[in-house]
Amino acid sequence: MRVSWVKGAVWLVLLCGAGIGWGAPASCRTGSLEGEVRGGELFVRPIGNGLEVMLEPLASGWILRVLPAGKPRPPHDHAELATPPYRSVSPLLITTDYSFRAQDAVGWNPRRFRFAPEERSFQELLKAYDEYESKGVGAATTQQRLAGLVSRAPEGTLTIVDAHLVPGTADQAAAAAAVASHFAATAHTLERPADGRTTALGRLTWMRFRIAIELPRGFAADRRLTVSNEPCGRP
């Protein structure tokens, strides 16, 4: 993540989950897919509208991205800008970053995120973010504009269906305690480290997951998505 933390209103948008003031109908189209990934592996699947969802491997797990399919990667992706806070604890990071142990990464389940569903909305978010970066934290009007765009972005969820992990031995960090509360309710298998040495944070070795996204009106869903009608704000 290469952007700075937008505070205040944008952070509240993330915590509130469903859109603020969407005025959306009671039922929305949702597209879903399932997959699995091992440590160090890349997962990519088209979702439609010229976009693809990606689980990109990191040294300590994965980061979820939404990117234009078959095009050069932009400086920021469609989920990154729509899912504050930035450069901080993020639902896009299924990792042991920010002192999360492997069991904490699994226990934050499900994870809610937002994304720009097409190029126009992405460019609006990018422009608002660039203006915010150039004017600084004190620019309330710019911050509010960015927060408004984030609040109108469609929502998605990543649900960990099953996981294998080497658990960490450290005490749970405060940031993890705030969100990682569903470890016991998530199917998982504990593994022993190959060299017999435990570590403070442990590591994720495999994950089966389900990703569901809201499909705004006019979104041309990829034919491989399973499309259904769900309550709005709860993909």
PyMOL commands that set and color helices and strands:
alter all, ss='L'
color gray80, all
select helices_A, chain A and resi 9-16+97-99+102-107+119-135+140-152+174-179
alter helices_A, ss='H'
color red, helices_A
select strands_A, chain A and resi 27-38+43-48+51-58+61-68+93-95+111-114+155-167+187-190+202-214+226-231
alter strands_A, ss='S'
color yellow, strands_A
deselect
rebuild
show_as cartoon
